[in-house]
Amino acid sequence: ILSPRGNTIRKMGLAHDAIRKGKPFNTSFFTERVALDDNGVSYGAAQSLARYLAKRDMKGFLKLVLEIKKGSDVEKSLKDIYKMDYQALLIAWQKAVLGRR
């Protein structure tokens, strides 16, 4: 369902490198509309985060996408489906990228 193509793999790599190096980048793409003008790092992070959520729970991920499409509050939907807030999700995802659980 989420097969990265073209520049997506490169952009995911940029995001993962930024995490490994502790470089800040925009992570509000999940909760608000932002311009992703950082050479693809935020786009790669968004793709990686979506893949993390899908890998963790595909049914939950699909439910989350449907809730967001319906206009539901992202933070509330995330808490209802994944039992964590956005900040906890970012921490769990970054630990996964770094190979820590």
Summary of the structure (lengths in Angstrom):
residues: 101
radius of gyration: 13.1
end to end distance: 24.4
largest distance: 36.6
contacts: 261
relative contact order: 0.14
helix: 68%
strand: 0%
